[in-house]
Amino acid sequence: MADTTINVLGTWYSISCKDSNEDKLLRNCDGYTDKTTKQIVVTKMPEENELGCFDKYRKKVLRHEIIHAFLFESGLHGNANWDALQGQEHPEMMVDWFAVQWEKIADAFRTADAI
């Protein structure tokens, strides 16, 4: 995965792929979105990897982090019920749902000529 930038609702986010030696935050996760620096970082490959197709998993993580960026830039992180989220910026279950289902949603939009 090559480093790149994307436009998220008018704000540019850089996307990079690093390992946990290059970025200490990746020691506890496989990706993150920093709303303050407008940066998305995804792991190159964890040392302990039992996945059959890590590239497919990394793309799912990247989609997950891009969804976070869209939620940040749309202002939805400020509307969270903090008690229910237990300190999370966004409900991870909702973000994961969009990240996992996005291809099916896009296909349905294309089929229905809704794009």
Contact map, one row per residue, 1 for C-alpha under 8 A:
1110000000000000100000000000000000000000000000000000000000000000000000000000000000000000000000000000000000000000000
1111000000000001100000000000000000000000000000000000000000000000000000000000000000000000000000000000000000000000000
1111100000000111100000000000000000000000000000000000000000000000000000000000000000000000000000000000000000000000000
0111110000000111000000000000000000000000000000000000000000000000000000000000000000000000000000000000000000000000000
0011111000011110000000000000000000000000000000000000000000000000000000000000000000000000000000000000000000000000000
0001111100011110000000000000000000000000000000000000000000000000000000000000000000000000000000000000000000000000000
0000111111111000000000000000000000000000000000000000000000000000000000000000000000000000000000000000000000000000000
0000011111111000000000000000000000000000000000000000000000000000000011001000000000000000000000000000000000000000000
0000001111100000000000000000000000000000000000000000000000000000000001001100000000000000000000000000000000000000000
0000001111110000000000000000000000000000000000000000000000000000000000000000000000000000000000000000000000000000000
0000001111111000000000000000000000000100000000000000000000000000000000001000000000000000000000000000000000000000000
0000111101111100000000000000000000000100000000000000000000000000000000000000000000000000000000000000000000000000000
0000111100111110000000000000000000000111000000000000000000000000000000000000000000000000000000000000000000000000000
0011110000011111000000000000000000000111000000000000000000000000000000000000000000000000000000000000000000000000000
0011110000001111100000000000000000000011110000000000000000000000000000000000000000000000000000000000000000000000000
0111000000000111110000000000000000000011110000000000000000000000000000000000000000000000000000000000000000000000000
1110000000000011111000000000000000000000111100000000000000000000000000000000000000000000000000000000000000000000000
0000000000000001111101100000000000000000111100000000000000000000000000000000000000000000000000000000000000000000000
0000000000000000111111100100000000000000001111000000000000000000000000000000000000000000000000000000000000000000000
0000000000000000011111111110000000000000001001000000000000000000000000000000000000000000000000000000000000000000000
0000000000000000001111110000000000000000000000000000000000000000000000000000000000000000000000000000000000000000000
0000000000000000011111110000000000000000000000000000000000000000000000000000000000000000000000000000000000000000000
0000000000000000011111111110000000000000000000000000000000000000000000000000000000000000000000000000000000000000000
0000000000000000000111111110000000000000000000000000000000000000000000000000000000000000000000000000000000000000000
0000000000000000000100111111100000000000000000000000000000000000000000000000000000000000000000000000000000000000000
0000000000000000001100111111111100000000011000000000000000000000000000000000000000000000000000000000000000000000000
0000000000000000000100111111110000000000000000000000000000000000000000000000000000000000000000000000000000000000000
0000000000000000000000001111110000000000000000000000000000000000000000000000000000000000000000000000000000000000000
0000000000000000000000001111111100000000000000000000000000000000000000000000000000000000000000000000000000000000000
0000000000000000000000000111111100000000011001000000000000001000000000000000000000000000000000000000000000000000000
0000000000000000000000000100111110000001111000000000000000001100100000000000000000000000000000000000000000000000000
0000000000000000000000000100111111000001110000000000000000000000100000000000000000000000000000000000000000000000000
0000000000000000000000000000001111100111100000000000000000000000110110000000000000000000000000000000000000000000000
0000000000000000000000000000000111111111000000000000000000000000000000000000000000000000000000000000000000000000000
0000000000000000000000000000000011111110000000000000000000000000000010010000000000000000000000000000000000000000000
0000000000000000000000000000000001111110000000000000000000000000000000000000000000000000000000000000000000000000000
0000000000000000000000000000000001111110000000000000000000000000000000000000000000000000000000000000000000000000000
0000000000111100000000000000000011111111000000000000000000000000000000000000000000000000000000000000000000000000000
0000000000001111000000000000000011111111100000000000000000000000000000000000000000000000000000000000000000000000000
0000000000001111000000000000001111000111110000000000000000000000110000000000000000000000000000000000000000000000000
0000000000000011110000000000001110000011111000000000000000000000000000000000000000000000000000000000000000000000000
0000000000000011110000000100011100000001111100000000000001001100000000000000000000000000000000000000000000000000000
0000000000000000111100000100011000000000111111000000000001000000000000000000000000000000000000000000000000000000000
0000000000000000111000000000000000000000011111000000000001000000000000000000000000000000000000000000000000000000000
0000000000000000001000000000000000000000001111101000010000000000000000000000000000000000000000000000000000000000000
0000000000000000001100000000010000000000001111111000000000000000000000000000000000000000000000000000000000000000000
0000000000000000000000000000000000000000000011111000000000000000000000000000000000000000000000000000000000000000000
0000000000000000000000000000000000000000000001111100000000000000000000000000000000000000000000000000000000000000000
0000000000000000000000000000000000000000000011111110010000000000000000000000000000000000000000000000000000000000000
0000000000000000000000000000000000000000000000011111000000000000000000000000000000000000000000000000000000000000000
0000000000000000000000000000000000000000000000001111110010000000000000000000000000000000000000000000000000000000000
0000000000000000000000000000000000000000000000000111110000000000000000000000000000000000000000000000000000000000000
0000000000000000000000000000000000000000000000000011111110000000000000000000000000000000000000000000000000000000000
0000000000000000000000000000000000000000000010001011111111000000000000000000000000000000000000000000000000000000000
0000000000000000000000000000000000000000000000000000111111100000000000000000000000000000000000000000000000000000000
0000000000000000000000000000000000000000000000000000111111110000000000000000000000000000000000000000000000000000000
0000000000000000000000000000000000000000000000000010111111111000000000000000000000000000000000000000000000000000000
0000000000000000000000000000000000000000011100000000011111111100000000000000000000000000000000000000000000000000000
0000000000000000000000000000000000000000000000000000001111111110000000000000000000000000000000000000000000000000000
0000000000000000000000000000000000000000000000000000000111111111000000000000000000000000000000000011000000000000000
0000000000000000000000000000011000000000010000000000000011111111100000000000000000000000000000000010000000000000000
0000000000000000000000000000001000000000010000000000000001111111110000000000000000000000000000000000000000000000000
0000000000000000000000000000000000000000000000000000000000111111111000000000000000000000000000000011000000000000000
0000000000000000000000000000000000000000000000000000000000011111111100000000000000000000000000110111000000000000000
0000000000000000000000000000001110000001000000000000000000001111111110000000000000000000000000000000000000000000000
0000000000000000000000000000000010000001000000000000000000000111111111000000000000000000000000000000000000000000000
0000000000000000000000000000000000000000000000000000000000000011111111100000000000000000000000100110000000000000000
0000000000000000000000000000000010000000000000000000000000000001111111110000000000000000010000100000000000000000000
0000000100000000000000000000000010100000000000000000000000000000111111111000000000000000000000000000000000000000000
0000000110000000000000000000000000000000000000000000000000000000011111111100000000000000000000000000000000000000000
0000000000000000000000000000000000000000000000000000000000000000001111111111100000000000010000000000000000000000000
0000000000000000000000000000000000100000000000000000000000000000000111111111100000000000000000000000000000000000000
0000000110100000000000000000000000000000000000000000000000000000000011111111000000000000000000000000000000000000000
0000000010000000000000000000000000000000000000000000000000000000000001111111000000000000000000000000000000000000000
0000000000000000000000000000000000000000000000000000000000000000000000111111111000000000000000000000000000000000000
0000000000000000000000000000000000000000000000000000000000000000000000111111111100000000000000000000000000000000000
0000000000000000000000000000000000000000000000000000000000000000000000110011111100000000110000000000000000000000000
0000000000000000000000000000000000000000000000000000000000000000000000000011111100000000000000000000000000000000000
0000000000000000000000000000000000000000000000000000000000000000000000000011111110000000000000000000000000000000000
0000000000000000000000000000000000000000000000000000000000000000000000000001111111001000110000000000000000000000000
0000000000000000000000000000000000000000000000000000000000000000000000000000001111111000000000000000000000000000000
0000000000000000000000000000000000000000000000000000000000000000000000000000000111111111000000000000000000000000000
0000000000000000000000000000000000000000000000000000000000000000000000000000000011111110000000000000000000000000000
0000000000000000000000000000000000000000000000000000000000000000000000000000000011111100000000000000000000000000000
0000000000000000000000000000000000000000000000000000000000000000000000000000000111111111111000000000000000000000000
0000000000000000000000000000000000000000000000000000000000000000000000000000000001111111000000000000000000000000000
0000000000000000000000000000000000000000000000000000000000000000000000000000000001101111100000000000000000000000000
0000000000000000000000000000000000000000000000000000000000000000000000000000000001001111111100000000000000000000000
0000000000000000000000000000000000000000000000000000000000000000000000000000100100001011111000000000000000000000000
0000000000000000000000000000000000000000000000000000000000000000000100100000100100001001111101100000000000000000000
0000000000000000000000000000000000000000000000000000000000000000000000000000000000001001111111100000000000000000000
0000000000000000000000000000000000000000000000000000000000000000000000000000000000000001011111110000000000000000000
0000000000000000000000000000000000000000000000000000000000000000000000000000000000000000001111111000000000000000000
0000000000000000000000000000000000000000000000000000000000000000000000000000000000000000011111111100000000000000000
0000000000000000000000000000000000000000000000000000000000000001001100000000000000000000011111111110000000000000000
0000000000000000000000000000000000000000000000000000000000000001000000000000000000000000000111111111000000000000000
0000000000000000000000000000000000000000000000000000000000000000000000000000000000000000000011111111100000000000000
0000000000000000000000000000000000000000000000000000000000000001001000000000000000000000000001111111110000000000000
0000000000000000000000000000000000000000000000000000000000011011001000000000000000000000000000111111110000000000000
0000000000000000000000000000000000000000000000000000000000010011000000000000000000000000000000011111111000000000000
0000000000000000000000000000000000000000000000000000000000000000000000000000000000000000000000001111111110000000000
0000000000000000000000000000000000000000000000000000000000000000000000000000000000000000000000000111111111000000000
0000000000000000000000000000000000000000000000000000000000000000000000000000000000000000000000000001111111100000000
0000000000000000000000000000000000000000000000000000000000000000000000000000000000000000000000000000111111110000000
0000000000000000000000000000000000000000000000000000000000000000000000000000000000000000000000000000111111111000000
0000000000000000000000000000000000000000000000000000000000000000000000000000000000000000000000000000011111111100000
0000000000000000000000000000000000000000000000000000000000000000000000000000000000000000000000000000001111111110000
0000000000000000000000000000000000000000000000000000000000000000000000000000000000000000000000000000000111111111000
0000000000000000000000000000000000000000000000000000000000000000000000000000000000000000000000000000000011111111111
0000000000000000000000000000000000000000000000000000000000000000000000000000000000000000000000000000000001111111111
0000000000000000000000000000000000000000000000000000000000000000000000000000000000000000000000000000000000111111110
0000000000000000000000000000000000000000000000000000000000000000000000000000000000000000000000000000000000011111110
0000000000000000000000000000000000000000000000000000000000000000000000000000000000000000000000000000000000001111111
0000000000000000000000000000000000000000000000000000000000000000000000000000000000000000000000000000000000001111111
0000000000000000000000000000000000000000000000000000000000000000000000000000000000000000000000000000000000001100111
